[in-house]
Amino acid sequence: MTNKTNGFRDSSLYVGLLLSLITMCCLGIVFAVKDFTADSIRQADIEKQNSAFRHLLNGVKFDNNPSAECYLANGFGSAEKKVYVARSKDQVTAYVVYYDVTGGYSTPFSMVAGVGADGIINYVDVVEFNETPGLGDKILRRTGNYLDSFTGTGLSNRRFDVKKDGGDFDYFTGATVTPRAVVRSTRAMLERIGTLDLGSLKKCEAEK
């Protein structure tokens, strides 16, 4: 019997079964750790996103989780864009919206804005950029403070065009194209926000 047992242990079948058992145990540990940490990772991601929202909303109060109230809306570019809703005591206080800039040198490129429920911009920034280096890239925050000129502005208190075209926004000497595109596209974004009907929008699939 002992010889048979030792023979089985030396066989390739035994080795295969042992390796399979070890593999299953390792996979079990991996999945257990993954399940254990999944909620923590998810919560960390939510907090990271909400921290970004707080920066974009620049002082607007909210007591909900905007990352969980995400809608898809047309009118902010060539495709549906994400719109996040901030609420305080169940009342909408602001939106975080992604929108396309068109009409530039190498547009479209993508921007994001935090906009109060009153239609006033709190903060704007560039998300993806492909304009001409040395000209269009002057709007980027790493190269200047041009985008700060949008803070506190809305359709009610500014003419959204560059001064060269009779508006209230500056442009760069020798580089009017990109500022004009940013200003006009931001105006279109504000106009669209003013017509949003959240009840008619579908929620973001990954964030239901």
C-alpha positions as a Markdown table, in Angstrom:
| # | Residue | x | y | z |
|---|---|---|---|---|
| 1 | Met | 0.0 | 0.0 | 0.0 |
| 2 | Thr | 2.8 | 2.4 | 0.9 |
| 3 | Asn | 4.6 | 1.8 | -2.4 |
| 4 | Lys | 1.3 | 2.5 | -4.2 |
| 5 | Thr | 0.8 | 5.7 | -2.2 |
| 6 | Asn | 4.4 | 6.8 | -2.9 |
| 7 | Gly | 3.9 | 6.0 | -6.6 |
| 8 | Phe | 0.8 | 8.1 | -6.8 |
| 9 | Arg | 2.5 | 11.0 | -5.1 |
| 10 | Asp | 5.3 | 10.8 | -7.7 |
| 11 | Ser | 2.9 | 10.6 | -10.6 |
| 12 | Ser | 2.2 | 13.5 | -12.9 |
| 13 | Leu | -1.5 | 13.3 | -12.0 |
| 14 | Tyr | -0.7 | 13.9 | -8.3 |
| 15 | Val | 1.5 | 16.9 | -9.2 |
| 16 | Gly | -1.2 | 18.3 | -11.5 |
| 17 | Leu | -3.9 | 17.9 | -8.8 |
| 18 | Leu | -1.6 | 19.6 | -6.2 |
| 19 | Leu | -0.8 | 22.5 | -8.5 |
| 20 | Ser | -4.5 | 22.9 | -9.3 |
| 21 | Leu | -5.3 | 23.0 | -5.6 |
| 22 | Ile | -2.6 | 25.6 | -4.9 |
| 23 | Thr | -3.9 | 27.7 | -7.9 |
| 24 | Met | -7.5 | 27.6 | -6.6 |
| 25 | Cys | -6.3 | 28.6 | -3.1 |
| 26 | Cys | -4.3 | 31.5 | -4.5 |
| 27 | Leu | -7.2 | 32.7 | -6.7 |
| 28 | Gly | -9.5 | 32.4 | -3.7 |
| 29 | Ile | -7.2 | 34.7 | -1.7 |
| 30 | Val | -6.9 | 37.2 | -4.6 |
| 31 | Phe | -10.7 | 37.4 | -5.0 |
| 32 | Ala | -11.3 | 37.7 | -1.3 |
| 33 | Val | -8.8 | 40.6 | -1.0 |
| 34 | Lys | -10.3 | 42.2 | -4.1 |
| 35 | Asp | -13.8 | 42.0 | -2.6 |
| 36 | Phe | -12.5 | 43.3 | 0.8 |
| 37 | Thr | -10.8 | 46.3 | -0.7 |
| 38 | Ala | -13.4 | 47.1 | -3.5 |
| 39 | Asp | -15.6 | 49.3 | -1.4 |
| 40 | Ser | -12.6 | 51.2 | 0.0 |
| 41 | Ile | -11.2 | 51.8 | -3.5 |
| 42 | Arg | -14.7 | 52.9 | -4.8 |
| 43 | Gln | -15.1 | 55.3 | -1.9 |
| 44 | Ala | -11.7 | 56.8 | -2.5 |
| 45 | Asp | -12.5 | 57.3 | -6.2 |
| 46 | Ile | -15.7 | 59.0 | -5.3 |
| 47 | Glu | -14.0 | 61.3 | -2.8 |
| 48 | Lys | -11.3 | 62.1 | -5.3 |
| 49 | Gln | -13.9 | 63.1 | -7.9 |
| 50 | Asn | -15.9 | 65.1 | -5.4 |
| 51 | Ser | -12.8 | 66.9 | -4.4 |
| 52 | Ala | -12.4 | 67.9 | -8.1 |
| 53 | Phe | -16.0 | 69.0 | -8.1 |
| 54 | Arg | -15.4 | 71.2 | -5.0 |
| 55 | His | -12.6 | 72.9 | -6.9 |
| 56 | Leu | -14.7 | 73.4 | -10.0 |
| 57 | Leu | -17.7 | 74.7 | -8.0 |
| 58 | Asn | -15.4 | 77.1 | -6.0 |
| 59 | Gly | -17.4 | 77.5 | -2.8 |
| 60 | Val | -20.8 | 76.4 | -3.9 |
| 61 | Lys | -22.4 | 74.3 | -1.2 |
| 62 | Phe | -23.7 | 70.8 | -1.8 |
| 63 | Asp | -24.6 | 67.9 | 0.4 |
| 64 | Asn | -25.2 | 65.2 | -2.2 |
| 65 | Asn | -22.7 | 63.1 | -4.0 |
| 66 | Pro | -22.5 | 64.7 | -7.5 |
| 67 | Ser | -20.6 | 61.8 | -8.9 |
| 68 | Ala | -23.7 | 59.6 | -8.4 |
| 69 | Glu | -26.0 | 62.1 | -10.1 |
| 70 | Cys | -24.5 | 62.1 | -13.6 |
| 71 | Tyr | -26.6 | 62.7 | -16.8 |
| 72 | Leu | -25.9 | 62.5 | -20.5 |
| 73 | Ala | -27.0 | 65.6 | -22.5 |
| 74 | Asn | -26.8 | 66.7 | -26.1 |
| 75 | Gly | -26.0 | 70.3 | -27.1 |
| 76 | Phe | -22.5 | 70.5 | -25.5 |
| 77 | Gly | -20.6 | 69.1 | -28.5 |
| 78 | Ser | -20.8 | 66.6 | -31.3 |
| 79 | Ala | -21.7 | 63.8 | -28.9 |
| 80 | Glu | -23.5 | 63.4 | -25.6 |
| 81 | Lys | -21.6 | 65.0 | -22.7 |
| 82 | Lys | -21.6 | 64.3 | -19.0 |
| 83 | Val | -23.4 | 66.7 | -16.7 |
| 84 | Tyr | -23.0 | 66.3 | -12.9 |
| 85 | Val | -25.5 | 67.8 | -10.6 |
| 86 | Ala | -24.7 | 69.3 | -7.1 |
| 87 | Arg | -27.6 | 69.7 | -4.7 |
| 88 | Ser | -28.1 | 71.2 | -1.2 |
| 89 | Lys | -31.2 | 70.1 | 0.7 |
| 90 | Asp | -32.4 | 68.5 | -2.6 |
| 91 | Gln | -32.2 | 71.8 | -4.5 |
| 92 | Val | -29.9 | 72.1 | -7.5 |
| 93 | Thr | -27.1 | 74.5 | -6.6 |
| 94 | Ala | -24.7 | 73.9 | -9.5 |
| 95 | Tyr | -23.6 | 71.8 | -12.5 |
| 96 | Val | -20.3 | 70.4 | -13.6 |
| 97 | Val | -20.4 | 70.0 | -17.3 |
| 98 | Tyr | -18.1 | 68.9 | -20.0 |
| 99 | Tyr | -18.3 | 70.6 | -23.4 |
| 100 | Asp | -16.5 | 70.9 | -26.7 |
| 101 | Val | -14.8 | 74.0 | -28.1 |
| 102 | Thr | -15.1 | 74.5 | -31.8 |
| 103 | Gly | -14.0 | 77.1 | -34.3 |
| 104 | Gly | -10.3 | 77.1 | -33.3 |
| 105 | Tyr | -7.2 | 76.2 | -35.1 |
| 106 | Ser | -7.4 | 72.5 | -34.4 |
| 107 | Thr | -10.7 | 72.1 | -32.7 |
| 108 | Pro | -12.7 | 70.5 | -31.2 |
| 109 | Phe | -11.0 | 70.2 | -27.8 |
| 110 | Ser | -12.7 | 69.6 | -24.5 |
| 111 | Met | -13.3 | 71.8 | -21.5 |
| 112 | Val | -15.1 | 71.5 | -18.1 |
| 113 | Ala | -17.0 | 74.1 | -16.2 |
| 114 | Gly | -18.5 | 74.5 | -12.8 |
| 115 | Val | -21.6 | 76.6 | -13.2 |
| 116 | Gly | -24.0 | 77.7 | -10.5 |
| 117 | Ala | -27.7 | 77.1 | -10.8 |
| 118 | Asp | -28.0 | 80.9 | -11.4 |
| 119 | Gly | -25.9 | 80.4 | -14.6 |
| 120 | Ile | -22.8 | 82.0 | -13.2 |
| 121 | Ile | -19.5 | 80.3 | -14.0 |
| 122 | Asn | -17.4 | 79.4 | -10.9 |
| 123 | Tyr | -14.4 | 77.8 | -12.7 |
| 124 | Val | -13.4 | 76.6 | -16.2 |
| 125 | Asp | -10.5 | 74.5 | -17.3 |
| 126 | Val | -9.2 | 72.6 | -20.4 |
| 127 | Val | -9.5 | 68.8 | -20.3 |
| 128 | Glu | -8.1 | 67.8 | -23.6 |
| 129 | Phe | -6.2 | 70.2 | -25.9 |
| 130 | Asn | -4.8 | 70.1 | -29.4 |
| 131 | Glu | -4.4 | 73.7 | -30.5 |
| 132 | Thr | -1.4 | 75.2 | -32.2 |
| 133 | Pro | 1.6 | 75.5 | -29.8 |
| 134 | Gly | 2.7 | 79.0 | -29.1 |
| 135 | Leu | -0.6 | 80.5 | -30.1 |
| 136 | Gly | -3.7 | 78.7 | -29.0 |
| 137 | Asp | -2.1 | 77.2 | -26.0 |
| 138 | Lys | -1.9 | 80.6 | -24.3 |
| 139 | Ile | -5.3 | 79.8 | -22.8 |
| 140 | Leu | -4.0 | 76.9 | -20.8 |
| 141 | Arg | -3.7 | 77.5 | -17.0 |
| 142 | Arg | -0.1 | 76.4 | -17.1 |
| 143 | Thr | 0.8 | 79.2 | -19.4 |
| 144 | Gly | -1.3 | 82.0 | -18.0 |
| 145 | Asn | -4.5 | 83.1 | -16.2 |
| 146 | Tyr | -6.7 | 83.8 | -19.2 |
| 147 | Leu | -9.4 | 81.3 | -18.0 |
| 148 | Asp | -9.8 | 83.2 | -14.7 |
| 149 | Ser | -11.6 | 85.9 | -16.7 |
| 150 | Phe | -14.6 | 83.6 | -16.9 |
| 151 | Thr | -15.0 | 83.3 | -13.2 |
| 152 | Gly | -18.1 | 85.2 | -12.0 |
| 153 | Thr | -19.4 | 85.6 | -15.5 |
| 154 | Gly | -22.7 | 84.6 | -17.1 |
| 155 | Leu | -25.1 | 85.5 | -19.8 |
| 156 | Ser | -26.7 | 88.0 | -17.5 |
| 157 | Asn | -23.6 | 90.1 | -16.9 |
| 158 | Arg | -21.2 | 89.6 | -19.9 |
| 159 | Arg | -21.3 | 89.8 | -23.7 |
| 160 | Phe | -19.8 | 86.5 | -24.6 |
| 161 | Asp | -17.5 | 87.4 | -27.4 |
| 162 | Val | -14.0 | 88.8 | -27.7 |
| 163 | Lys | -13.6 | 92.6 | -27.5 |
| 164 | Lys | -12.5 | 92.6 | -31.2 |
| 165 | Asp | -16.0 | 91.4 | -32.0 |
| 166 | Gly | -17.8 | 93.7 | -29.6 |
| 167 | Gly | -17.8 | 91.5 | -26.6 |
| 168 | Asp | -16.3 | 91.7 | -23.1 |
| 169 | Phe | -13.5 | 89.2 | -23.2 |
| 170 | Asp | -9.8 | 89.8 | -24.0 |
| 171 | Tyr | -7.9 | 88.0 | -26.7 |
| 172 | Phe | -4.2 | 87.5 | -27.5 |
| 173 | Thr | -2.3 | 89.9 | -29.8 |
| 174 | Gly | -1.9 | 88.0 | -33.0 |
| 175 | Ala | -4.0 | 85.1 | -31.8 |
| 176 | Thr | -7.7 | 85.8 | -31.8 |
| 177 | Val | -8.9 | 82.5 | -33.1 |
| 178 | Thr | -8.6 | 80.3 | -30.0 |
| 179 | Pro | -10.0 | 82.9 | -27.5 |
| 180 | Arg | -12.9 | 83.6 | -29.8 |
| 181 | Ala | -13.6 | 79.9 | -30.1 |
| 182 | Val | -13.4 | 79.4 | -26.3 |
| 183 | Val | -15.7 | 82.4 | -25.5 |
| 184 | Arg | -18.3 | 81.5 | -28.1 |
| 185 | Ser | -18.4 | 77.8 | -27.1 |
| 186 | Thr | -18.6 | 78.7 | -23.5 |
| 187 | Arg | -21.6 | 81.0 | -24.3 |
| 188 | Ala | -23.2 | 78.0 | -26.1 |
| 189 | Met | -22.6 | 75.9 | -23.1 |
| 190 | Leu | -24.3 | 78.4 | -20.8 |
| 191 | Glu | -27.3 | 78.7 | -23.2 |
| 192 | Arg | -27.7 | 74.9 | -23.1 |
| 193 | Ile | -27.5 | 74.7 | -19.4 |
| 194 | Gly | -30.4 | 77.2 | -19.2 |
| 195 | Thr | -32.6 | 74.8 | -21.1 |
| 196 | Leu | -31.7 | 71.6 | -19.2 |
| 197 | Asp | -34.5 | 69.4 | -18.2 |
| 198 | Leu | -33.0 | 66.8 | -15.9 |
| 199 | Gly | -36.1 | 64.7 | -15.9 |
| 200 | Ser | -35.8 | 64.1 | -19.7 |
| 201 | Leu | -32.1 | 63.1 | -19.5 |
| 202 | Lys | -30.7 | 59.6 | -19.2 |
| 203 | Lys | -28.3 | 58.8 | -16.4 |
| 204 | Cys | -24.7 | 57.8 | -17.1 |
| 205 | Glu | -24.6 | 54.1 | -17.5 |
| 206 | Ala | -21.5 | 53.5 | -15.3 |
| 207 | Glu | -22.8 | 55.7 | -12.5 |
| 208 | Lys | -26.4 | 54.6 | -12.0 |
